């Protein structure tokens, strides 16, 4: 029997299956998709639409107040 991996969205704190979440990381004030090295966090697709809550959560997770919404748009426009 296979186990379903559950992770928590950093914005809404909802526990969701890992394959339904987007995995990102902050490295030196730059937001990117997870590279396999370092700490990462998960954001669900519903929370990507609510920019105000998303921005506040990104400030908390990345521990500074950079313009992460623009970086997030670039990531999902290219990928």
C-alpha positions in Angstrom: 0.0 0.0 0.0 1.4 3.4 -1.0 1.5 6.3 1.4 0.3 9.7 0.3 2.7 12.5 1.3 0.9 15.4 3.0 2.5 18.9 3.2 1.2 22.3 4.5 0.7 25.4 2.4 2.5 28.3 4.0 -0.3 30.8 3.1 -3.5 29.1 4.2 -1.9 26.4 6.5 -4.1 23.7 4.9 -2.7 20.2 4.7 -2.8 19.0 1.1 -1.2 16.1 -0.9 2.3 17.0 -2.0 1.6 16.5 -5.7 -1.0 19.3 -5.7 1.4 21.9 -4.2 4.0 24.2 -5.8 7.5 23.8 -4.1 9.6 27.0 -3.9 12.6 28.3 -2.1 14.3 31.6 -1.2 18.0 31.9 -1.9 19.7 35.3 -1.2 16.5 37.3 -1.7 15.6 35.5 -4.9 12.6 33.3 -5.2 12.9 30.2 -7.3 11.5 26.7 -7.9 13.1 24.1 -5.5 16.6 23.1 -6.8 17.0 20.1 -4.5 19.4 21.8 -2.1 18.4 23.8 1.0 15.1 24.6 2.7 11.9 24.9 0.7 8.2 25.6 1.2 4.9 24.8 -0.4 2.1 27.0 -1.8 -1.3 25.7 -3.1 -2.8 26.8 -6.4 -5.7 28.6 -4.6 -3.4 30.8 -2.6 -1.5 31.9 -5.7 -4.5 33.9 -6.7 -4.7 35.9 -3.4 -1.8 38.3 -3.8 -2.2 40.1 -0.5 -2.1 37.0 1.7 0.6 35.5 -0.5 2.9 38.5 -0.2 2.6 38.6 3.6 3.4 34.9 3.8 6.4 35.2 1.4 7.8 38.0 3.6 7.6 35.7 6.6 9.1 32.7 4.9 11.9 34.5 3.1 12.6 36.7 6.2 12.7 40.0 4.3 10.4 42.4 2.3 11.5 42.1 -1.3 9.2 42.2 -4.3 8.3 38.5 -4.4 5.0 38.7 -6.3 6.9 39.9 -9.5 9.4 37.1 -9.1 6.6 34.6 -8.6 4.8 35.7 -11.8 8.1 35.3 -13.7 8.5 31.7 -12.4 5.0 30.6 -13.4 5.0 32.4 -16.7 8.2 30.6 -17.7 7.4 27.2 -16.2 
